[in-house]
Amino acid sequence: MEIFTEGVPQTVQDMAALRDARREQQARLFRLAETDSGHRLGSSLPDGTPNQTLPVNKTVVMFSLVIPGPIKNNRFLEAVFDEGCRSFLDRLVQEQPYTDEKPAGAGSVQTPLIAAHYEDRAPAGCTAFWLLNAQAETVKRQAVALERTHPIGILWDFDVFSAFEQKLSASELGLSSRPCLICGNPAKLCARSRTHSVPEMQAKISKLISVHRRILLDKSYSS
């Protein structure tokens, strides 16, 4: 099954516009995190040092797909995107409790996991954003686990930020780097040296999606 015969080829300008739109949406969620916490992230303590004590339970996540070549979105890739969104939220709900403590003696109350959510399904690529009531490090570890273990997780990319706009990397947490889709070596090294051609990577992606089409629960993948 060849999935890259569908879709609108994207230009360098299209991808630049998408990156700008993503940065703007991230900024909106960081501002919302400030509002929800009643805390200005850029503020300082009385002694002048940066105030980085609150809100420790706010995390911003941007989810997209790792798709080489000019075709960045079509019905097949949207199915991969939808599966990533479902799997990510299911994992968070199953593995981490989200509660806020009431004043002493009043017990606890459940806090919603998702404080805000936004999706964009542009021809230049699908993107999902979440503002979560969760610890950034915990979210990053769960996201990396999905990328490394789900049958199509190698096509997913979860960027996780603390509410202080700090992007968490897998290496900083002692986690393995993203493997190359083709050879399994660190993906950054292969991308930097352009070890593999776009047609080669597209063929691999088409085969991967075809093999796991049942997971995507989409009639488009029936033989």
Helices and strands as residue ranges (DSSP letters): H 12-37, E 58-65, H 75-95, E 99-101, E 108-110, E 114-122, E 125-133, H 136-149, G 153-155, E 156-162, E 167-168, G 171-173, H 187-193, H 198-211, H 213-216, G 219-221
